[in-house]
């Protein structure tokens, strides 16, 4: 045997063993997303955890999403699963490693500075979709460099000057090679999230008071990340806010630009301009899904905004079957809001979703593990998804749809 070849093999083996030991240690300490949430509470400043963990009102919408998913029961078939199945999926003509993606989030860098970078890197490495949000901390151009194969982009309504800013962002996304463009329709008004307000994040600017500064000092890892990456910033909107605009100037500009719900006429205009896959996010009624399909929308994203807009909405999973039935193969159906495990992923697949996305799971991962959090969260969700498929006897994602299901919260919609 060539000595150099042997040395190379030994080096690779050593690297593999190190990665395995690291992964094993993480899994022992954080075996589920719930453990990431527990540790995030103690690992980041109090205001950062409240920002990522809370929702509208008294969090009843969040609780409803979780309870609705937990209530869904899948009847397994045994004697049919010699090995765990692959969970690769095709979405809009592109192959991904799993029906799991990173949902767009507002200001994840507040939870862990540099968050957007780590989310994009983890998604590219794992080969799962990453949706950069309008108010994310990377520019479209930066994100394309980091995650070219998996990058999607999400846009809020910015209708001033006949959508001039929004259409320019669309142009940038096309030039950069964004794979899928997502229009969010479920933020017609800005709402109050009490847990953010009481910790000093409800005033439309980032101006840490003494209590917030004290919390930062008690979180040295977070503080070091802040020193490295700087304050949270709305990177894609900063160039439009004026030369020399500071963080709070950009926030004020953003709050002035974003507002209202997309009308169907406006959605049609975006459809005309964007020639790649277009997804509508925030759909909760099958009639809206049907209207979107009639306009040529490629993907229907069932979401109640994770319970962060209004807590009176039904759980996303409970309206999913009606939306799937309505679009009937004419569009891909995506679900978010409440996904915390691979079992939740398989519940959604069994009810007809093509893929699921998570937000809080990745914020908790960032809060608990910083830069390593997104990758660990993805690993957990993929492994749990494969295990859940195997447990119910599904040889593929498609076979999950044939499982016998008890879904007590499913909504029935009358026609007309």
C-alpha positions, 0 to 999 in steps of 0.5 A: 500500500502506498504510504501517502494513500494510507496517510490520506485514508487515516486522515479521512478516518480521523476526520470522520471519527471526530465528526461522529463523536461531535454529532453523538455528543450533540445528540446525547445532550439535545436529542430533540428540538424540545431540548434545544428550546430548553437550553436556548432559554438559558443561553441567550439574553432574555429579550432574544428568547422572548422574541423567538419564542413568543407569538400574538396575544397570549400564545394560544395560536402557538399552543393550538398549532402544537396541540393540533399536530399532537392530536393526529394519529397514524395507524402503522403497518408492520412486516413491510419495512426491512430498512429505513426509506429515503426522504428525498423530495422534488419541489418545483423541479429541484431535488432536495434531501428531505421535505423539510425547509427553513422558513423565512424569519424576521430578524433571526440575528436578534436571536443569534448574531450572524444567524442568517449566514449559519442558516444558509450554510446549514441548508446548503450543506444539508440540501434543504430549502432555505427561504431568505426573508425580506427582513433577513440579515443577508442580501440576496446576492450574499445568500446566493453565494452561500446557498446557490442550490437551495435559495428561495426568497420571501417578499412582503407587500411594499406597494408605494410608488407602484411597487417600485421597491418590490419589483426591484427586489424581484429583479435582483432575485432573478439576476442572482438566481433565486430558485423560488419566489414567495409572496407572504399574504397573511400580514395585512396589518402589524400586530402586537406581540406582548412578550416582545413589548415587555422586553423592550422590542416593541417600539420599532427600533433596537435601542438596548436599555440597561436591563437588555445590556445586563442580559447581554453581559450574562450571555458571553457567547451571544455577546461574542457573536455580536462583536463578530457580526454586529447589530441585526440589520435588514440587509436587503432594504438598507440600500434603499433607506438612504446613504448612511442610514443606521440600524434604526433608520432602516427599521423605520424605513422598513416599517413605512414601506411594508404594509397591507395584504397583496390583492389578487391583481397585485399577485397577478402582476408578480406572476407576470414578472416572475418566470420561475416558481412562485409560491403564495404563503399564508393561505388558510382557505381552499377558495383562496388556494383555488384563486391562486391556482387560477392565476398560475401560482405554483405553490400554496403555502398553508400557514397561520404565520406560526401564531405570530399574527393573530391567535384566533386562527385555526391550526394550519394542519387542520385546514391542510386537507381541505386545501390539498383537496381543492388544488388537486395536484395543480400546485405543490402544497407546503405547510408550516406553523408548529412543526417541531419533529420529524413525526410532525413532518410525516403527519403533514405528508400523510395529510397531503403536503409536499413539504414542511417548513419550520421557523422556531425549531431553527431559532431554538437551535441558534439560541442553544448552539449558535452557529452549530444550531441550524445543522443540528436541527436539520439533522434531527428533523431528517432522522426523525422523519425517516424513522417515522416513515419506517415506523408506519411502514411507508417505503416512500414519502408518497406512501405516507399518504396512504396511511390510515389517519385519525385527524379530529381537528380537520376543518370542513369548508362549505362550497360557495 
